[in-house]
Amino acid sequence: MSDLQARFEQAQADSKQLTTRPDNSTLLKIYSLFKQASAGDVQGSRPGMTDFVNRAKWDAWAELKGKSSDEAKQAYIDLIESLKK
């Protein structure tokens, strides 16, 4: 396992131990970076207008289209580290 992958997995564990819950905007960023790092570019069709939560998640993930898995992993790690302080 690469060092980046190990740090990504540690950041995932750390995200569950944050002392304060991040705001919704930050939660969307965490979600989208995780999805981009683990699944690549957004897949499937955009959820409908009445599905507010899943539509916001899909849109946040779609904004990262083209970002490599390694770039997304590093951004995820950096974001979780900044939230731990």
Secondary structure, DSSP 8 states (H G I E B T S, - for coil): --HHHHHHHHHHHHHTT-SS---HHHHHHHHHHHHHHHH-S--S----TT-HHHHHHHHHHHTTTT--HHHHHHHHHHHHHHHH-
